[in-house]
Amino acid sequence: MPSLKELKSRISSVKNTQKITRAMQMVAAAKLRKAQEAAEKSRPYADRIGNVISNLASSMQGAGDAPEMLVGNGKDETYLLVVATADRGLCGGFNTNIARKAREEITHLKQQGKTVKLFMIGKKGQDQLQRLYGDNVVEFLSLKEEKNIHAGIAQGIGRKITDMFEAGEFDVCKLIYSEFKNVMTQEPVAKTIIPAAADIATDETADAPAGPDLQGSIYTYEPDEAGILKVLLPRNINTQIYTALLENQAGEMGSKMTAMDNATRNAGDMIDKLTLTFNRTRQAQITSELIEIISGAEAL
């Protein structure tokens, strides 16, 4: 049985840990509100640009000059998986769930004989996938030094992906991240961003609206559809990446707040148990000393 000094030291240590977890919970809660607002505000723009591309794609069906970023290059042998996770831990199963989703995609593609390349965003995902799939990693980017997620980060990532596609380094690109639902729920998803038409087809299969409701109106485009898509498709990639990073940020804060709340509660339970053990041990020690005193007095 540990001594009273050891129990007292352990109680003090757990109390200090509880102060840290409570402070981290409060910080995460403060950051969550801002991150959630940013993620929710980005969704309508991402949905709208997807609707515009969907409408343009439907008008270009069968056209020979359709951009490869829209309809693909005719091959699907090499896949680039852009896996976005956090750079810090202590956020429950947030990073693990994204890494698990990535492993499922990799396993599924390899079973079909596809070549898989990984573009890692975030240190935690890199650490979890490095051991098994280190040879598949072609790019790694850490956002640990970035104080805020801004559009410039997404533009830089989107430019790298676009350059790789134009250089013929992959045929299909999927973005894997965690979609923020609420504080308790973050759902890992895999979204195809190149070719864009593949994601549109997936939305239509899921009974999602394929494009904006034109309400009987007829639109003409200036310049033509191909010219608009040439500018719009790279911007769509940037937008989808930016939205994914914001969703991840909100999910990370929500998961961290929940994890730190659970840690604070567990620390409180541990303090109660250690305090009870401390009091019982002290009472037993006092009782033992009294018995020794009484026994000695009777012996005299």
Number of C-alpha atoms within 10 A of each C-alpha: 7 10 11 15 10 12 18 14 12 16 20 13 12 18 17 12 15 21 13 15 23 18 15 19 23 15 14 22 18 13 17 22 14 13 24 23 12 17 23 15 13 18 16 11 15 18 16 13 18 24 18 16 25 23 18 19 23 14 11 15 10 9 10 7 9 18 20 18 23 22 15 18 17 8 9 13 14 18 20 25 25 27 24 28 29 24 19 14 14 16 20 17 15 27 28 17 19 25 24 15 19 25 16 12 17 20 14 12 16 12 9 10 11 15 16 22 22 24 23 24 22 20 20 21 24 25 13 16 19 14 9 9 15 14 11 16 18 11 13 15 14 16 16 12 7 9 7 12 16 12 14 11 16 21 18 12 18 21 15 14 23 19 11 14 20 14 9 11 14 22 22 23 27 21 21 24 32 28 22 24 14 13 18 12 14 23 15 21 16 19 19 20 24 28 20 25 21 17 18 25 14 14 13 14 11 10 9 11 13 20 20 14 10 9 6 6 6 6 7 7 10 8 9 10 19 17 13 14 21 15 10 16 23 18 17 21 24 25 23 24 25 24 25 26 25 27 24 27 26 30 31 31 25 29 26 26 28 19 21 23 19 16 19 23 15 14 20 15 12 16 19 13 13 17 16 12 16 20 14 12 17 14 12 12 13 12 12 12 12 12 12 12 12 11 11 10 9 8 7 5
